[in-house]
Amino acid sequence: MSTVQHDVDTVRPPRVEEVADGVFAYVQPDGTWWINNTGFIVGRRGVISVDACATVRRTRAYLDAIAGVTAQAVRTLINTHHHGDHTFGNHLFRGATIVGHEATRQGIADWGEPRSAPFWTDVEWGDVVLEPPFLTYTDGVTMWSDDMRAEVRHVGGPAHTTNDSIVWLPEQRLLFSGDVLFNGGTPFVVQGSVAGTIQVLEEVVKPLGAATIVPGHGAVAGPELVDRVLGYLRFVQAAAVAGHSSGLTPLETARELDLGEYGELLDSERIVGNLHRAYAELEPGPLGRPIDVVAALGDMVAYNGGKPLTCMA
């Protein structure tokens, strides 16, 4: 049997944070491309995990971190959406029931196996086997860890993707937001909706009154994170209106745009993909409808000086 190296070449190593009694966030700095957060709930008879990681190495490190907290096995794995940084490691949760939205199952199949080129620098994914959820829902499902209630809810419309779910622990006022929220990184909605994310944050997330938020990427935060993300999304909408009315393409608009305070966010090249989505929403049609994601990613590479986007997963 070969020895698996669990070291991760990022700014800082992943960390486990107990965010409520028996509830843990697994935070992977610095939350950039394909480097996500997960979390887990420990009960007397097993563990519930919120998401997997992108690579075999990172997912095994996450499973080791869980084992360092409890001897209980992971019995249930929730996928908050289909993107590979949250699902490529599913197959390593041996014996766990994998739960997700119906469209998450289809989204994993549509995305297919991991690939780096031509949009990202090379990543050592490991021997990934696609393992989509096999227990699916349309609106939501309630999980229980002993007497702790965890409500898994589809957000009701397109946001980061078209199949986002959140995990809400009402008694703890604790939210696992998936990628509906980023902290310190640029939000990314090219496969979802700018307007839809604003609606979800205003009508679904804010009313929860979460005291603690574990975002899909970045440090654990408080409720102030919601308004920060809303500010960015409204900035994108305004830029799209101005650029479109001037006859500029999304890439041209991005190149002329002063990101201001949002220039400090990681992965600022996502502005281009977000503008592609915002431009589409200036035309009639349903939110979240397919757009040319390959063209959007290509423009992001062009904005990045023609270099593949840096990924340290």
C-alpha positions in Angstrom: 0.0 0.0 0.0 1.4 3.4 -1.0 1.7 6.2 1.5 -0.5 9.2 0.7 1.0 12.6 1.3 -1.5 14.8 3.0 0.6 18.0 3.1 -1.0 20.9 1.1 1.0 23.5 -0.6 -1.0 26.6 0.3 -0.3 29.7 2.4 -1.4 28.0 5.6 -2.4 24.5 6.4 -6.1 23.6 6.7 -7.6 24.0 10.1 -10.5 22.6 12.1 -12.7 25.1 14.0 -15.4 24.1 16.4 -18.1 26.6 15.5 -20.8 25.1 17.9 -20.9 22.2 20.3 -20.2 19.2 18.2 -20.1 21.2 14.9 -16.9 21.8 13.1 -15.7 23.9 10.1 -12.8 22.6 8.0 -11.3 25.7 6.5 -8.7 25.5 3.7 -6.7 28.6 3.2 -6.6 30.6 1.1 -9.9 29.6 -0.4 -8.9 30.4 -4.0 -9.6 28.2 -7.1 -10.7 24.7 -6.2 -9.8 25.2 -2.5 -13.1 25.0 -0.6 -14.4 24.7 2.9 -16.2 21.7 4.3 -17.7 20.9 7.7 -18.9 18.1 9.9 -21.4 17.4 12.7 -20.4 14.8 15.3 -23.1 12.6 16.9 -23.1 9.6 19.1 -23.8 7.2 16.2 -21.9 8.9 13.3 -20.8 12.0 11.5 -22.6 14.2 8.9 -20.2 15.9 6.5 -21.0 19.0 4.5 -19.2 18.6 1.2 -16.0 16.8 0.1 -12.8 18.4 -1.3 -11.4 18.7 -4.9 -8.5 16.3 -4.9 -7.9 12.9 -3.4 -5.1 14.3 -1.3 -7.1 17.1 0.1 -10.2 14.8 0.8 -8.0 12.3 2.6 -6.5 15.1 4.7 -10.1 16.2 5.6 -11.1 12.6 6.5 -7.9 12.4 8.7 -9.0 15.7 10.4 -12.4 14.2 11.2 -10.7 11.1 12.6 -8.7 13.4 14.8 -11.9 14.6 16.4 -14.0 11.5 16.6 -13.7 7.8 16.1 -17.2 7.8 14.6 -17.6 7.1 10.9 -19.0 9.6 8.4 -22.5 8.1 7.7 -23.9 11.0 5.6 -22.3 13.3 3.1 -24.2 16.4 1.9 -23.2 18.1 -1.4 -24.2 21.8 -1.4 -23.8 21.9 -5.3 -22.2 20.0 -8.1 -18.8 21.8 -8.5 -15.9 19.5 -8.3 -14.2 21.3 -5.4 -17.1 20.1 -3.3 -17.8 16.7 -4.9 -14.7 15.1 -6.5 -13.8 13.6 -3.2 -17.2 11.9 -2.7 -15.9 8.5 -3.6 -13.6 8.4 -0.6 -16.5 8.5 1.9 -16.8 4.7 2.0 -20.3 3.6 3.1 -21.7 7.1 3.5 -25.1 8.0 2.1 -24.5 10.9 -0.3 -27.3 13.4 -0.3 -27.9 16.3 -2.7 -30.3 18.2 -4.9 -31.6 16.3 -8.0 -29.8 18.8 -10.2 -26.6 18.4 -8.3 -26.6 14.7 -9.3 -27.1 15.7 -13.0 -24.6 18.6 -12.7 -21.8 16.2 -11.6 -22.4 14.0 -14.6 -22.5 17.0 -17.0 -19.3 18.4 -15.6 -17.5 15.1 -15.8 -14.0 14.2 -14.6 -11.6 16.8 -13.3 -9.4 18.8 -15.7 -7.0 21.6 -15.4 -6.1 22.8 -18.9 -6.6 25.1 -20.6 -8.1 27.3 -17.9 -6.2 26.4 -14.7 -2.6 25.6 -13.9 -2.0 21.8 -13.5 -3.5 20.1 -10.5 -2.7 16.6 -9.2 -6.3 15.5 -8.8 -5.5 11.9 -7.9 -7.6 8.9 -9.0 -11.0 10.6 -8.8 -14.1 8.5 -9.4 -17.3 10.4 -9.9 -19.8 9.6 -7.2 -22.9 11.7 -7.4 -25.6 11.9 -4.7 -27.8 8.8 -4.7 -30.3 10.2 -2.2 -31.8 13.3 -3.8 -34.4 15.9 -3.0 -36.2 18.8 -4.8 -36.8 21.3 -2.0 -34.9 20.0 1.0 -34.5 17.4 3.7 -33.9 17.5 7.5 -31.0 15.6 9.0 -30.6 14.8 12.7 -27.4 14.4 14.7 -28.7 13.0 18.0 -31.1 15.9 18.9 -29.5 18.5 16.7 -31.6 19.5 13.7 -29.8 20.3 10.4 -32.1 21.6 7.6 -30.7 21.0 4.1 -32.5 23.5 1.8 -32.4 24.1 -1.9 -32.2 27.9 -2.1 -35.2 28.0 -4.5 -33.5 29.4 -7.7 -30.2 30.0 -9.4 -27.5 31.6 -7.3 -23.8 30.3 -7.5 -25.2 27.5 -9.6 -28.7 26.3 -10.4 -28.6 23.6 -7.7 -27.3 25.3 -4.6 -28.3 24.1 -1.1 -27.6 25.5 2.3 -27.3 23.7 5.6 -29.0 25.5 8.4 -28.8 24.6 12.1 -31.6 26.7 13.6 -30.9 26.2 17.3 -27.2 27.1 16.8 -28.0 29.9 14.4 -25.3 28.4 12.2 -25.2 28.4 8.4 -23.1 26.3 6.0 -23.7 28.5 3.0 -21.9 26.5 0.3 -20.7 28.8 -2.5 -23.7 31.2 -2.2 -21.2 33.1 0.0 -17.4 33.7 -0.4 -15.3 35.4 2.3 -12.2 37.1 1.0 -12.5 35.7 -2.5 -14.4 37.0 -5.5 -17.9 35.5 -5.7 -18.4 33.5 -8.9 -21.8 33.1 -10.6 -21.0 32.2 -14.2 -23.1 29.0 -13.9 -25.8 30.6 -11.8 -27.1 34.1 -11.7 -26.1 37.6 -10.4 -29.7 38.7 -9.9 -30.7 35.3 -8.6 -27.9 35.3 -5.9 -29.0 38.8 -4.8 -32.6 37.4 -4.5 -31.5 34.3 -2.5 -29.3 36.4 -0.1 -32.1 38.9 0.5 -35.0 36.5 0.7 -33.6 33.2 1.9 -30.3 33.8 3.7 -30.8 37.1 5.5 -34.1 36.2 7.1 -32.4 33.2 8.8 -30.6 35.6 11.1 -27.4 33.4 11.2 -24.9 34.4 13.9 -22.2 32.2 12.4 -21.6 31.5 8.7 -19.3 28.9 7.3 -18.8 30.1 3.7 -17.9 27.8 0.8 -14.5 29.5 0.6 -12.7 31.7 3.1 -12.7 32.3 6.9 -15.7 31.6 9.1 -17.7 34.9 9.3 -20.7 36.6 10.9 -23.8 38.0 9.3 -21.9 41.0 7.9 -20.6 38.8 5.2 -24.0 38.7 3.4 -24.0 42.5 2.9 -20.4 42.4 1.6 -21.3 39.9 -1.1 -24.5 41.8 -2.0 -22.4 44.9 -2.5 -20.1 43.1 -4.9 -23.0 41.6 -6.9 -24.7 45.0 -7.3 -21.4 46.4 -8.4 -21.2 43.8 -11.1 -24.8 44.6 -12.2 -24.0 48.3 -12.5 -20.8 47.6 -14.5 -22.7 45.4 -16.9 -25.4 48.0 -17.5 -22.7 50.7 -18.2 -20.6 48.5 -20.4 -23.5 47.0 -22.4 -24.9 50.5 -23.0 -21.5 51.6 -24.3 -21.3 48.7 -26.7 -18.4 47.0 -24.9 -18.0 43.2 -24.5 -17.7 41.8 -21.0 -14.0 41.5 -21.3 -13.6 45.1 -22.5 -15.8 46.3 -19.7 -13.7 44.4 -17.2 -10.5 45.8 -18.6 -11.8 49.4 -18.2 -13.3 48.8 -14.8 -11.9 50.1 -11.6 -12.6 47.3 -9.1 -12.0 49.6 -6.2 -12.4 47.8 -2.8 -13.2 44.6 -4.7 -9.8 44.6 -6.2 -8.5 43.2 -2.9 -10.6 40.0 -3.2 -8.8 36.9 -4.4 -9.3 35.7 -8.0 -10.4 39.1 -9.3 -10.4 37.7 -12.8 -13.8 36.3 -12.0 -15.2 39.8 -12.7 -15.1 38.8 -16.4 -17.2 35.6 -15.9 -19.6 37.4 -13.7 -20.0 40.1 -16.3 -20.8 37.5 -19.0 -23.6 36.3 -16.7 -24.8 39.8 -15.9 -24.8 40.7 -19.6 -27.0 37.7 -20.3 -29.4 38.9 -17.6 -29.9 42.2 -19.5 -31.7 40.2 -22.1 -35.1 38.6 -21.7 -35.1 35.0 -20.5 -35.0 32.9 -17.3 -32.3 33.5 -14.7 -29.7 30.8 -14.7 -30.2 29.8 -18.3 -27.1 28.3 -20.0 -24.5 30.7 -21.4 -21.2 30.0 -23.2 -19.1 29.2 -20.0 -16.1 28.2 -22.1 -16.0 31.6 -23.8 -16.3 33.2 -20.3 -13.5 31.2 -18.9 -11.4 32.0 -22.0 -12.0 35.7 -21.5 -10.9 35.3 -17.8 -7.6 33.8 -19.0 -7.2 36.7 -21.4 -7.9 39.2 -18.6 -5.2 37.3 -16.6 -2.6 38.2 -19.3 -3.2 35.0 -21.3 -1.9 32.8 -18.5 -4.0 29.9 -17.0 -5.6 30.8 -13.7 -3.5 29.9 -10.7 -4.8 26.8 -8.8 -3.0 25.3 -5.8 -5.4 22.5 -5.1 
